[in-house]
Amino acid sequence: MRKFGLSQSNLRSEDDRFLTGRGAYVDDIAPDGALHAYVLRAPVAHAVVTELDVADALDMDGVRAILTSASIEADGVDNHITSTPAKSQDGTRGKTPRRPLLANGRVRFVGEGLAMVVADTLAQARDAAEAIMVDFDDLPVKVDVAPGGPVIHAEADDNVAYVWDKGDAARVDAALKAAHRVVTLEAADNRIICASMEPRGCYAEPIEGDRLHICFNGQGVWGTKDQAARVLGLNKDQIRVTNPDVGGGFGMKGMAYPETFLVAHAARKLGCAVRWMGDRSESMLSDNAGRDLWQKAELGFDAGNRLVAYRSTNVANMGGYLSGYAQNIQSELFAKVLPGVYDVQDVYMSSTGIFTNTTQVDAYRGAGRPEAIFILERAMDYAAKELGVDRFELRRRNFIKPEQFPYLTAVGESYDVGDFARVLDRAVAEADVAGFGARQANSAARGKLRGLGLCYYIESILGAPEESAEIVFAGDGRVTLLVGTQSNGQGHETVYRQFLATDLGLPPEAVDIVQGDSDRIAKGGGTGGSRSVTTQGTANKAVAEKVIAGFAPFVADRLEVESVDFEDGQFRATGSNRVMTLLEAADAARAAGRDDLLQVKATTKLPGRSYPNGAHLCEVEIDRETGLLEVVKYTVVDDFGNLMNPMMAEGQVHGGVVQGIGQAVSEHVVYDEDGQLLTASFMDYGMPRAQGLPMIEFHSEPVPSTRNAMGMKGCGEAGTVGAMAAVANAALDALWPLGLRQVDMPFTPSRVWAMLQQAEVAVAAE
């Protein structure tokens, strides 16, 4: 077990089935003979639906049902999805207009569902959808992210979904006025499409006892179970919800969507299984988008360049409706890391959410934390240039010092540990910052600009601090671990087997992992907020200890000794060579009728959050003739605490960094003034590609967390949190000598070329 255990870079055990086509994804496992559902979607962004005639379509071959807003309400369906309003410090809550499962007389974005057709085949469902007679009276369209404009919801006549703030506005205003220097930076945080490898999909089927099984590829089952019970008017115990293998989620699959409940209703109505799988175009039109906000940072410094005040302002796009947690992303979650890694107590932020005639916006890898770190770290690099000081020294001067931990931030977060200067020093060395000048000169000799960007990030682990684990010993030598988290491709199965190999000495091939099944697992937190390894890992360790404690007296009695020790999967009589393996003990317990030892459950609650942090150093080259920006060198030094699987942690960082680079360099959602999505395919939407990426260097500089027994901190989102500002700061560094001061993502060739032309015009004007 020493070769397969915690802190070992073991290969992912689940990859064998994924790479050989044996993955159990939702579209692979839908019941044979299931009917196919297809959603007819709105082709306009804002309009009153004046006609929706399904009569001819209903008569077409193979059509079993067509659901509309009117028909499902007539069937008793509670026709809306709920969302969580933001709650500001004065108690004011955001506005939460209803979001119907299907458009209820009015459409508010291109891609909103009008009707769901259920037929024997997908082709028949598509054909019938084309036969539905639809007509609209167009309404004025709003796509700008600012208050005012055509009213989208009566509840928000100025299109403001929420206004949220945190901190003492008057005190921070006074501190900024008293500061020796104030540096201000505005920046756009461009909208992205998640584009998970596997689009959203689901199926539903009636099961025994008038129950309903809903299977969908999400990030947890319990929230969907609760909403399904309300929407369908069922008791919760009448519903089983499962998540199979999931091909990427990134926060986008963490929220409820109409299709899941429509398919569930259709299955109950028709008394048979119904399946739906979105295609790529549907995904781009209807999946929750990410980011999409304008930000402003104001940093106040004293004469010694110590940060004395910080004010952050953002205006965020909500889309046409509120997704589940949309109002809280750029407010509450943003605020958790508002002051970053800096020792500053006069901090204030405000966030305003705006309805627009676009797809809804919600969590995307990092969910508020990348946005907060992006503007702060952009402002810190900018401030270093404006103040004429070294960017590394400015940060060192303002870091929270190791002796200050645990540190209570201005927004109420308690950072447990950290050694930010040590991590930064390691990053400077690993990235060979000393050699940057030579590399810059080499780039210049080839007619290219070269810039170096730094981001020092911190993130707060999110989600419920409570999690459960259950171990069941089967009669065939196998052991089942039931967990409350839900893998979306991160490699949970491997890491959880490593836990049991380390703590119980169980061979990994003997362990089955069960996740995402509301019948077998009563409660869980799912995946999101980089919580899984800390919360589930703690529960896994607790249940393992409970197993050992339960078996120890039983084994001692069997061995006819007073006590036993446990190590490497064996109970050993103290002071002798008499042993019994854990699996042998399980067989003996079964023979003795001790079922209480064969099924053991533990629930744990972390005492506080952990705070992964680290330094990202990025170098870019810019072609002055074409505007092409390339990321040519990238170095990361992270403090994730103790790593459970270093190789997998590095893989998580690589993926996160690439998503951050993608947003910074190529990804950009564009709507025209009519609300039509112009980037609705991979021909138009710039996904990052391997050929445009450098080797990403990853190094670990751990300061173990005190908030869990393993000293872990989580790593799933950290790469993205640090990457955007690192790339943007590198772009600014490259363009700064040309007199450019305002540079915004994405740094596509056309946008960078326009910046270069702006610089040439400015020089010519002088």
C-alpha positions in Angstrom: 0.0 0.0 0.0 3.0 2.3 0.4 3.2 2.5 -3.4 -0.4 3.4 -3.7 -1.4 6.0 -1.0 -1.5 9.6 -0.1 1.2 11.9 -1.5 2.0 9.5 -4.3 1.6 10.4 -7.9 -0.5 7.4 -8.8 -2.0 7.2 -12.2 -5.8 7.8 -12.4 -7.5 4.5 -12.0 -10.7 5.7 -13.7 -8.9 6.6 -16.9 -8.8 3.0 -18.1 -12.5 2.9 -18.6 -12.6 6.4 -20.0 -9.9 5.8 -22.6 -11.3 2.5 -23.7 -14.9 3.7 -24.3 -16.4 2.3 -21.1 -17.3 5.5 -19.5 -20.9 5.7 -18.2 -21.9 9.1 -19.5 -25.6 10.1 -19.5 -26.1 9.6 -23.3 -24.4 6.2 -23.2 -26.7 4.8 -20.4 -30.1 6.1 -21.3 -32.6 3.2 -21.2 -33.2 1.3 -24.5 -36.3 2.5 -26.2 -36.4 5.8 -24.4 -38.2 8.6 -26.3 -36.2 11.5 -27.6 -36.9 15.1 -26.5 -35.9 18.2 -28.5 -36.3 21.8 -27.5 -37.6 24.5 -29.8 -35.7 27.7 -28.9 -36.5 31.3 -29.4 -34.7 32.9 -32.5 -35.2 36.4 -31.1 -33.8 38.0 -27.9 -36.8 40.0 -26.7 -40.4 39.6 -27.8 -44.0 38.8 -26.9 -45.1 35.4 -28.2 -48.2 36.0 -30.1 -48.7 32.5 -31.5 -47.5 29.1 -30.5 -49.6 26.5 -32.4 -48.5 22.9 -31.9 -51.6 21.2 -33.5 -50.0 20.3 -36.8 -46.8 19.1 -35.1 -48.7 16.9 -32.7 -50.1 15.0 -35.7 -46.7 14.1 -37.2 -45.3 10.6 -37.2 -43.7 9.4 -34.0 -44.7 12.5 -31.9 -45.9 11.5 -28.4 -46.2 14.9 -26.7 -45.4 18.6 -27.0 -44.8 20.5 -23.8 -45.5 24.2 -23.7 -45.6 26.6 -20.8 -49.4 26.5 -20.9 -49.6 22.7 -21.1 -47.3 22.0 -18.2 -49.1 24.5 -16.0 -52.4 22.8 -16.9 -50.7 19.5 -15.8 -50.0 21.0 -12.4 -46.3 21.7 -12.9 -44.8 24.6 -10.8 -43.4 26.4 -13.8 -40.3 28.0 -12.6 -36.7 27.5 -11.4 -35.6 29.2 -8.1 -32.5 31.3 -7.5 -30.8 32.7 -4.4 -30.9 36.4 -4.0 -27.9 38.5 -2.9 -28.3 40.0 0.5 -26.4 43.2 1.1 -25.1 44.3 4.5 -28.1 46.5 5.1 -30.4 43.5 4.6 -31.6 44.5 1.1 -32.2 41.5 -1.1 -31.9 41.3 -4.8 -35.0 41.0 -7.1 -35.9 37.5 -8.2 -38.4 37.5 -11.1 -39.6 34.1 -12.0 -37.7 32.0 -14.5 -40.2 29.7 -16.3 -39.2 26.3 -17.6 -40.5 27.3 -21.0 -41.2 30.9 -22.2 -44.5 32.1 -20.7 -45.8 34.5 -23.3 -42.5 36.4 -23.6 -38.9 35.5 -24.5 -35.9 37.2 -23.0 -32.9 35.8 -24.8 -32.0 33.9 -28.0 -32.1 30.2 -27.1 -34.9 30.4 -24.5 -37.1 27.3 -24.7 -40.5 27.7 -26.3 -41.6 24.1 -26.5 -40.2 20.6 -25.9 -41.2 17.9 -28.5 -41.1 14.3 -27.4 -41.0 11.7 -30.1 -39.9 8.1 -31.0 -36.7 9.4 -32.6 -34.6 12.5 -32.4 -35.2 13.2 -36.1 -39.0 13.0 -35.7 -38.8 15.4 -32.7 -36.7 17.9 -34.8 -39.1 17.7 -37.7 -42.1 18.3 -35.5 -40.4 21.3 -33.9 -40.0 22.8 -37.3 -43.7 22.4 -37.9 -44.7 24.4 -34.8 -46.2 27.7 -35.8 -44.6 30.6 -33.8 -45.0 34.3 -34.2 -43.6 37.2 -32.2 -44.1 40.9 -31.6 -40.5 42.2 -31.2 -39.6 44.3 -28.2 -36.6 46.6 -27.8 -33.4 44.7 -27.0 -31.0 45.5 -24.2 -27.4 44.1 -24.4 -25.4 46.8 -22.6 -24.5 46.1 -19.0 -25.7 49.2 -17.3 -28.9 50.4 -15.5 -31.8 51.6 -17.6 -33.0 50.7 -21.1 -35.9 48.5 -22.3 -37.5 46.9 -19.3 -36.9 43.1 -19.2 -38.7 42.3 -15.9 -41.5 44.3 -14.3 -39.9 43.7 -10.9 -36.8 45.6 -12.1 -37.9 48.7 -14.0 -34.3 49.9 -14.2 -33.0 46.4 -15.0 -31.1 46.3 -11.8 -31.2 42.8 -10.3 -29.4 43.7 -7.1 -27.2 46.3 -5.4 -24.8 44.8 -2.9 -22.0 46.2 -0.8 -19.6 45.3 2.0 -17.4 47.4 4.3 -17.5 51.0 5.6 -17.9 53.2 2.6 -17.4 56.5 4.5 -14.3 55.2 6.2 -12.7 53.9 3.0 -13.6 57.1 1.2 -11.8 59.1 3.9 -8.8 56.8 3.9 -8.5 57.2 0.1 -8.7 61.0 0.4 -6.0 60.9 3.0 -3.7 58.6 1.1 -0.4 59.8 -0.3 -1.2 58.4 -3.7 -4.3 56.8 -5.2 -4.0 54.5 -8.2 -7.1 53.8 -10.2 -7.6 51.1 -12.8 -10.7 50.0 -14.7 -10.8 46.7 -16.5 -13.3 44.5 -18.5 -13.7 40.9 -17.5 -15.0 39.4 -20.7 -17.8 36.9 -21.0 -17.0 33.3 -21.7 -18.8 30.2 -22.7 -18.0 27.2 -20.6 -17.8 24.6 -23.4 -17.4 21.5 -21.3 -16.3 18.5 -23.3 -19.7 16.8 -22.7 -22.7 19.0 -23.3 -25.6 18.9 -20.8 -28.0 16.0 -21.0 -30.5 14.0 -18.9 -33.0 11.2 -19.0 -35.9 10.3 -16.7 -37.9 7.1 -16.2 -40.7 5.8 -14.0 -39.5 3.2 -11.5 -41.1 0.9 -9.0 -43.7 2.2 -6.6 -44.8 5.2 -8.6 -41.3 6.7 -8.2 -39.3 8.7 -10.7 -35.6 8.3 -11.6 -33.9 11.4 -13.0 -30.4 11.0 -14.3 -28.4 14.1 -15.4 -24.8 15.1 -15.8 -24.4 17.6 -13.1 -22.3 18.5 -10.0 -24.5 16.9 -7.3 -28.0 15.4 -7.0 -29.6 16.9 -3.9 -30.4 20.4 -5.1 -32.0 18.9 -8.2 -34.0 16.4 -6.1 -35.4 19.3 -4.0 -36.4 21.4 -7.0 -37.8 18.4 -8.9 -40.1 17.6 -5.9 -41.4 21.2 -5.9 -41.7 21.5 -9.7 -43.5 18.1 -10.2 -45.5 18.2 -7.0 -44.0 15.0 -5.6 -42.7 14.0 -2.2 -38.9 13.9 -2.1 -39.0 10.1 -1.3 -40.7 9.6 -4.7 -37.7 10.8 -6.6 -34.3 9.2 -7.1 -31.7 11.5 -8.7 -28.3 10.2 -10.1 -25.2 11.7 -11.7 -23.3 9.2 -13.9 -19.8 10.0 -15.2 -19.6 13.7 -16.1 -17.4 15.1 -18.9 -16.6 18.5 -17.3 -18.7 20.9 -15.2 -16.7 23.9 -14.2 -19.6 25.4 -12.2 -21.8 25.6 -15.3 -23.3 22.2 -14.5 -23.8 23.1 -10.8 -27.1 24.8 -11.3 -30.6 23.7 -12.3 -31.8 23.9 -15.9 -35.3 23.7 -17.4 -34.6 20.6 -19.6 -34.1 18.3 -16.6 -37.5 19.0 -15.1 -39.3 19.0 -18.5 -37.9 15.6 -19.3 -38.9 14.4 -15.8 -42.5 15.7 -16.4 -42.7 14.1 -19.8 -41.6 10.7 -18.4 -44.3 10.9 -15.8 -46.9 12.1 -18.2 -46.2 9.4 -20.8 -45.3 6.6 -18.4 -42.0 5.8 -20.1 -38.4 6.8 -20.3 -37.5 10.1 -22.0 -34.0 11.4 -22.9 -32.5 14.7 -24.0 -29.0 15.6 -25.0 -28.0 19.1 -26.0 -25.8 19.6 -29.0 -22.9 22.1 -29.1 -25.0 24.9 -30.6 -27.7 24.5 -28.0 -25.0 24.5 -25.3 -23.6 27.8 -26.5 -27.0 29.4 -26.7 -28.5 28.1 -23.4 -25.7 27.1 -20.9 -24.9 29.5 -18.1 -22.1 31.9 -19.3 -19.3 33.1 -17.1 -17.6 36.3 -16.0 -19.0 39.3 -18.0 -18.4 42.3 -15.7 -16.8 45.8 -15.6 -14.6 46.5 -12.7 -12.8 49.4 -11.1 -10.1 49.3 -8.4 -8.9 52.2 -6.4 -5.8 51.6 -4.3 -4.6 54.1 -1.7 -0.9 54.1 -0.7 1.0 55.9 2.0 4.4 57.6 1.4 6.2 54.3 2.0 4.0 52.5 -0.6 2.0 50.6 2.0 -1.5 49.9 0.9 -3.8 51.8 3.3 -7.2 51.5 1.5 -8.9 49.6 -1.3 -12.2 50.2 -3.0 -13.6 47.8 -5.6 -16.6 48.4 -7.8 -18.2 46.1 -10.3 -21.2 45.9 -12.6 -22.1 42.4 -13.6 -24.3 40.9 -16.3 -27.1 38.6 -15.1 -28.5 37.8 -18.5 -32.3 37.5 -19.2 -33.0 35.5 -16.1 -31.3 34.6 -12.9 -29.5 31.3 -12.7 -29.4 29.6 -9.3 -26.5 31.5 -7.6 -26.0 34.3 -10.1 -26.5 37.2 -7.8 -23.9 35.9 -5.3 -21.0 35.3 -7.7 -19.7 38.9 -8.1 -20.9 40.0 -4.7 -20.6 37.5 -1.8 -18.1 35.1 -3.4 -16.1 37.9 -4.9 -15.8 39.5 -1.5 -14.3 36.4 0.2 -10.9 37.2 -1.3 -11.4 41.0 -1.8 -8.2 42.1 0.0 -6.2 39.3 -1.5 -2.9 38.5 0.3 -2.4 42.1 1.6 -2.5 43.5 5.1 -5.1 46.2 4.5 -8.2 46.7 6.8 -9.9 49.7 5.1 -11.7 47.9 2.3 -15.0 48.5 0.6 -16.7 46.9 -2.4 -20.0 47.4 -4.2 -21.5 45.2 -6.9 -24.5 45.8 -9.1 -26.2 43.1 -11.2 -28.0 44.0 -14.5 -30.6 42.1 -16.5 -29.8 42.0 -20.3 -31.3 40.1 -23.2 -28.6 37.5 -23.1 -28.1 34.0 -21.7 -28.0 33.8 -17.9 -24.6 34.1 -16.2 -23.5 32.2 -13.2 -20.5 30.3 -11.7 -17.5 29.5 -13.9 -14.3 27.9 -12.6 -13.4 29.9 -9.5 -16.8 31.7 -9.3 -16.1 35.2 -8.1 -12.6 34.6 -6.8 -10.9 34.8 -10.2 -12.7 38.1 -10.9 -11.7 39.6 -7.5 -8.1 38.6 -7.8 -8.0 39.7 -11.5 -8.8 43.3 -10.7 -6.7 43.5 -7.6 -3.6 42.0 -9.1 -4.1 44.0 -12.3 -4.2 47.1 -10.1 -1.1 46.1 -8.1 1.0 45.6 -11.2 -0.3 48.9 -12.6 0.4 50.7 -9.3 4.0 49.4 -9.3 4.5 51.1 -12.7 2.7 54.3 -11.7 4.6 54.5 -8.4 7.9 53.6 -10.0 8.6 50.7 -7.7 9.4 47.0 -8.3 6.3 44.9 -8.7 7.8 42.2 -6.5 8.9 44.6 -3.8 5.5 46.3 -3.7 3.8 43.0 -3.0 6.4 41.9 -0.4 5.9 45.2 1.4 2.2 44.7 1.7 1.9 40.9 2.3 0.4 39.6 5.4 3.4 38.3 7.4 3.7 34.7 8.6 3.6 35.8 12.2 0.2 37.5 11.7 -1.7 34.3 11.1 -4.4 33.4 11.8 -5.4 36.6 10.1 -8.9 38.1 10.1 -9.4 40.0 6.9 -11.4 43.2 6.5 -14.3 41.1 5.0 -14.4 38.6 7.9 -12.4 35.7 6.4 -10.0 34.0 8.7 -6.8 33.0 6.9 -5.3 30.1 8.9 -1.7 30.0 7.5 0.5 31.4 4.8 4.0 32.4 3.8 3.4 34.5 0.8 7.0 36.0 0.6 8.5 32.5 0.6 6.2 31.3 -2.2 6.9 34.5 -4.3 10.7 34.1 -3.8 10.5 30.5 -5.0 8.5 31.7 -8.1 11.0 34.4 -8.9 13.7 31.8 -8.9 11.9 29.1 -10.8 10.8 31.6 -13.5 14.3 32.9 -13.9 13.1 36.5 -13.5 16.8 37.5 -13.5 17.1 36.3 -17.0 14.0 38.2 -18.3 16.0 41.1 -19.6 18.0 38.9 -21.9 14.9 37.1 -23.2 13.3 40.5 -23.8 16.3 41.7 -25.8 16.2 38.5 -27.8 12.5 39.1 -28.6 13.2 42.7 -29.6 15.9 41.5 -32.0 13.2 39.5 -33.7 10.9 42.5 -33.9 8.7 41.4 -31.1 7.6 43.0 -27.8 8.0 40.9 -24.7 6.3 41.4 -21.3 6.4 39.8 -17.9 3.3 39.6 -15.7 2.8 38.6 -12.1 -0.3 37.6 -10.2 -0.2 36.5 -6.6 -3.6 35.0 -5.9 -5.4 33.5 -2.9 -8.7 31.7 -3.0 -11.3 30.6 -0.5 -12.6 27.1 -0.5 -16.3 27.2 -0.9 -19.3 24.9 -0.4 -20.7 23.2 2.7 -18.1 22.4 5.3 -19.9 19.2 6.2 -19.6 15.9 4.3 -20.3 12.2 4.9 -18.6 9.0 3.9 -19.8 5.4 4.3 -17.8 2.1 4.0 -19.6 -1.1 3.2 -17.8 -4.5 3.2 -19.3 -6.8 0.6 -19.1 -10.6 0.8 -16.8 -11.0 -2.1 -13.8 -9.3 -0.8 -14.8 -5.9 -2.2 -15.3 -2.7 -0.3 -17.6 0.2 -1.3 -17.0 3.8 -0.4 -20.0 6.0 -0.7 -19.2 9.7 -0.9 -21.2 13.0 -1.0 -19.0 14.7 -3.7 -19.4 14.3 -7.4 -16.5 13.9 -9.8 -16.7 15.9 -13.1 -13.5 14.4 -14.3 -11.1 15.6 -11.6 -10.0 12.1 -10.6 -11.9 11.7 -7.3 -12.0 7.9 -7.6 -8.2 7.6 -7.6 -7.7 10.0 -4.7 -10.4 8.4 -2.5 -8.8 5.0 -3.2 -5.5 6.5 -2.1 -7.2 7.5 1.2 -8.4 4.0 1.9 -5.0 2.5 0.8 -3.2 4.7 3.3 -5.7 4.5 6.2 -7.0 0.9 5.9 -4.4 -0.8 3.7 -7.1 -1.8 1.2 -5.9 -2.6 -2.3 -7.2 0.0 -4.8 -8.6 -2.6 -7.1 -10.8 -3.9 -4.3 -12.5 -0.6 -3.7 -15.6 0.6 -5.5 -16.6 4.3 -5.3 -20.3 5.3 -5.3 -21.2 8.9 -5.8 -24.2 10.9 -7.1 -27.1 8.7 -6.0 -29.7 10.2 -3.8 -31.2 6.8 -2.9 -27.9 5.4 -1.6 -26.4 8.7 -0.2 -28.9 10.7 1.9 -27.0 14.0 1.8 -23.9 15.5 0.2 -22.4 18.7 -1.0 -21.5 17.7 -4.6 -18.5 19.3 -6.3 -17.7 23.0 -6.5 -15.5 25.6 -4.9 -12.5 23.2 -4.7 -14.1 21.6 -1.7 -13.9 17.9 -2.5 -10.4 16.9 -1.3 -10.7 18.8 2.0 -14.3 18.0 3.0 -14.6 14.5 1.6 -11.0 13.7 2.5 -11.8 14.6 6.1 -14.9 12.4 6.1 -13.0 9.5 4.4 -10.3 9.7 7.1 -13.0 9.8 9.9 -14.9 6.8 8.6 -11.6 4.8 8.2 -10.7 5.6 11.8 -14.3 4.5 12.9 -13.9 1.2 11.0 -10.6 0.5 12.8 -12.0 1.4 16.2 -15.0 -0.8 15.6 -13.1 -3.8 14.5 -10.3 -3.6 17.0 -12.1 -5.2 20.0 -13.8 -7.8 17.8 -10.5 -8.9 16.3 -8.8 -8.9 19.8 -11.5 -11.3 21.0 -11.0 -13.5 17.9 -7.3 -13.6 18.5 -7.8 -14.1 22.2 -5.7 -11.2 23.2 -6.4 -8.0 25.2 -5.6 -5.5 22.4 -4.5 -5.2 18.8 -2.7 -2.6 16.7 -3.6 -1.8 13.1 -1.1 -1.1 10.3 -1.0 -1.7 6.6 -4.3 -3.4 6.5 -3.6 -5.8 9.3 -4.6 -6.1 12.9 -1.7 -7.5 14.9 -1.8 -8.8 18.5 0.2 -6.4 20.6 3.7 -8.0 21.2 3.1 -11.0 19.0 3.0 -12.2 15.4 -0.7 -13.1 15.4 -2.4 -11.1 12.7 -5.8 -10.8 10.9 -6.2 -8.6 7.8 -9.1 -6.2 7.7 -10.8 -8.2 4.9 -10.4 -11.4 6.9 -11.9 -9.5 9.9 -14.8 -8.5 7.7 -15.5 -12.1 6.7 -15.4 -13.1 10.3 -17.8 -10.4 11.3 -20.2 -11.5 8.7 -20.1 -15.0 9.9 -20.7 -13.8 13.4 -23.7 -11.7 12.4 -21.9 -8.4 13.3 -23.5 -6.4 10.5 -22.8 -3.2 12.5 -19.1 -3.6 11.6 -19.8 -4.1 7.9 -21.5 -0.8 7.2 -19.9 2.2 8.9 -20.7 5.9 8.3 -19.1 9.1 9.5 -20.0 12.7 9.1 -17.5 15.5 9.6 -17.6 19.3 9.6 -14.5 21.4 9.0 -13.8 24.1 11.6 -13.0 26.6 8.9 -12.0 27.2 5.3 -8.6 26.6 3.8 -6.9 29.2 1.5 -4.8 28.0 -1.4 -2.5 30.6 -2.7 0.4 31.1 -5.1 2.3 33.1 -7.6 1.9 33.0 -11.4 4.5 34.4 -13.7 3.7 34.8 -17.3 5.8 36.0 -20.3 4.2 37.0 -23.6 5.5 38.0 -27.0 3.6 40.4 -29.3 4.2 40.6 -33.0 4.2 44.3 -33.8 3.1 43.7 -37.4 0.1 41.4 -36.8 -0.9 42.0 -33.2 -0.5 38.2 -32.4 0.1 37.7 -28.7 1.6 34.4 -27.6 2.2 33.1 -24.1 5.7 31.8 -24.3 6.7 31.1 -20.7 4.5 30.2 -17.7 5.6 29.4 -14.2 3.4 28.6 -11.2 4.4 28.1 -7.6 1.4 27.0 -5.4 0.8 26.6 -1.7 -1.8 23.8 -1.7 -0.7 22.5 1.7 0.0 18.8 1.6 -0.7 17.2 -1.8 -2.7 14.0 -1.9 -1.6 13.2 -5.4 1.1 15.6 -6.8 0.7 14.6 -10.4 -3.1 15.1 -10.3 -2.7 18.5 -8.6 -0.3 19.5 -11.4 -2.9 18.4 -13.9 -5.6 20.5 -12.2 -3.3 23.5 -12.3 -2.5 23.0 -16.0 -6.2 22.8 -16.9 -7.0 25.9 -14.8 -4.2 27.9 -16.3 -5.3 27.0 -19.8 -8.8 28.2 -19.1 -7.5 31.4 -17.8 -5.2 31.9 -20.8 -8.1 31.1 -23.0 -10.2 33.9 -21.5 -7.3 36.3 -21.6 -6.1 35.6 -25.2 -8.9 34.2 -27.3 -12.3 33.5 -25.7 -14.9 36.2 -26.2 -18.7 36.0 -26.4 -20.1 38.6 -28.7 -23.8 39.6 -29.1 -25.0 42.1 -31.7 -27.4 44.9 -30.9 -30.3 42.6 -31.6 -29.1 40.1 -29.0 -28.0 37.5 -31.6 -25.1 35.4 -30.5 -22.3 35.9 -33.0 -19.9 33.4 -31.4 -22.2 30.3 -31.4 -19.7 27.7 -32.8 -16.1 26.8 -32.5 -15.6 28.5 -35.9 -16.3 31.8 -34.2 -15.5 31.2 -30.5 -11.8 31.1 -29.8 -11.1 28.0 -27.6 -7.5 27.7 -26.4 -5.5 25.1 -28.4 -2.4 23.1 -27.4 -0.4 24.6 -30.2 -0.8 28.1 -28.8 0.3 27.1 -25.2 3.8 26.8 -23.6 4.9 24.1 -21.2 3.4 25.1 -17.9 5.9 24.8 -15.0 4.4 23.8 -11.7 6.1 23.8 -8.3 4.7 23.1 -4.8 5.7 25.2 -1.8 3.4 23.9 0.9 2.3 25.5 4.1 0.0 22.9 5.6 -3.5 24.1 6.5 -4.6 23.9 10.1 -8.2 23.5 9.2 -8.1 19.7 8.4 -6.2 16.7 9.7 -4.3 16.2 6.4 -3.1 19.8 6.0 -4.7 20.1 2.5 -6.0 23.2 0.8 -7.7 22.2 -2.4 -6.5 22.9 -6.0 -9.3 22.6 -8.5 -9.8 26.2 -9.4 -6.5 27.8 -8.4 -5.0 27.8 -11.9 -7.8 29.9 -13.3 -7.7 32.3 -10.4 -4.2 33.3 -11.1 -3.9 33.1 -14.8 -6.0 35.9 -16.1 -4.2 38.7 -14.3 -0.8 37.2 -15.0 -1.4 37.2 -18.8 -3.0 40.6 -18.8 -0.2 42.1 -16.7 2.3 40.6 -19.1 0.5 42.2 -22.0 0.5 45.6 -20.3 4.2 45.2 -19.5 4.9 44.6 -23.2 2.9 47.5 -24.4 3.8 50.0 -21.6 6.9 51.3 -23.3 4.6 52.4 -26.3 2.6 54.6 -23.9 -0.4 52.3 -23.7 -2.0 52.3 -20.2 -5.5 50.7 -20.8 -5.3 47.2 -22.2 -8.2 44.8 -21.8 -8.8 41.1 -22.4 -9.2 39.3 -24.7 -5.8 39.9 -26.4 -6.9 38.7 -29.8 -4.7 39.7 -32.8 -7.2 42.3 -34.0 -7.6 43.9 -30.6 -3.9 44.0 -29.9 -3.2 45.3 -33.4 -5.7 48.1 -32.7 -3.9 48.9 -29.5 -0.6 49.1 -31.4 -2.2 51.5 -34.0 -3.5 53.6 -31.1 0.1 53.9 -29.8 1.4 54.9 -33.2 -1.2 57.6 -33.6 -0.3 58.9 -30.2 3.4 59.0 -31.0 2.6 60.7 -34.4 0.5 63.3 -32.6 3.4 64.3 -30.4 
